[in-house]
Amino acid sequence: MGLHVPLPVLLLPLLPLLLGTSLGPGLGPPPASAANANWMYLGLVGVPPPLQQAAPALAGSGDGDGEGGLEVLVLEDPELAEARAVCGSLPGLVGAQTNVCMEHPSAIRPIAEGARRGILECQFQFRHERWNCSTNEREQSVFGYILERGSKETAFIYAVTSAGVAHAVTQACSGGELTDCGCDPGRADQRTTPQGWKWGGCSDNLEYGLQFSRRFVDAPERTKANSGDPKARKAYAVRARMNLHNNEAGRQVVSSLLRMHCRCHGVSGSCELKTCWRTLPAFSEVGDLLKRKYRQAVQITNPRGRRRMRRKSKNPRSGGNQSNRGGRGNKWKRSLSKGDLVHIHKSPDYCVTDPSRGIAGTSGRACNKTGSGAQSCDLLCCGRGYNTQVVKHVERCHCKFVWCCYVTCKTCETVMDRHTCK
């Protein structure tokens, strides 16, 4: 009889942790709601470790008939196992995204990192707003029912996460983390320019990151827009165009902020020749520009039978002639830019907790009593007033270095008022 080497018993309890599932109380992460799950969930949970030891195969090495031979464990390729584990088990990926994931397993981590960057930047940009971009790790939809509504906030989420994936994948290319891309090949063959400098170094391959983001991030919208059910396709048409437009707007922001770095070469520090390369902006710059676009977001409509979206707003207030030559109910028409953020629905006030709509409310949020911005108690608390609590803060201060060799500090106590919304 052949000798069988079974899967070690000790690995069995680890399977749910690696797979992100649960076998019972106390095992694995808490269950998450699968309603409206999407790929952004990767930004919260990250990528599990490779499963090459979790599902070994048996291979015979005997005398041909299997008897007297020794069957040994054959470990699966780590990248393939990781891709199978993540792409095949994570709720929210549509078929096209799973295919991309399996074709480019090394890109899984940059995708997750891009989603994480987008979520963190969203929370930073809205940290003082009534809606603070809160997430819930128990919700595989990440933002709950906020994404169900085509509001300005939804527009920002789609734009910043799409930008995050393009940014992270581009960085991974330049860093040599991906096998099928590297530095920008478009600059490699260019010689010295008429301005007296030449391309050199490793320019960030943004075009690859943009194309990868389009293929992966846009896949759910294109899948729904091409649904075989005519009613479902028609109902989702406007929302799909909104999401795709905002995805592209986020990527355009990354592209517009691409900068050029140069280094001089010459005798005694002269700049007889410059070597230049293009680099990505810090992602905080992307977030800052998207926040400005959020404030100027455009409400749109999609008239029946038209393939292009239109602004939905009344005639602007101005001193000029505003005749209604366009006919009854004429709206102010102005072409949309690819860089505009667009939305369909107006935003709720986000003041009162409403779990059914994914609104956390502002009760208990810290506010600024004397400020006048978004964090002011008047605005953040929605007119409900605020509570004041005296907080004592103790810290080390007036530290000095004493020879030799230690540091002495005094203890300072600060008393301050902390205001929170009722």
PyMOL commands that set and color helices and strands:
alter all, ss='L'
color gray80, all
select helices_A, chain A and resi 9-19+39-45+78-89+95-103+105-125+144-148+152-174+185-187+206-217+219-225+230-256+267-269+283-295+355-357+377-380
alter helices_A, ss='H'
color red, helices_A
select strands_A, chain A and resi 57-60+71-74+197-199+259-265+273-279+298-301+310-311+342-343+366-367+386-402+406-421
alter strands_A, ss='S'
color yellow, strands_A
deselect
rebuild
show_as cartoon
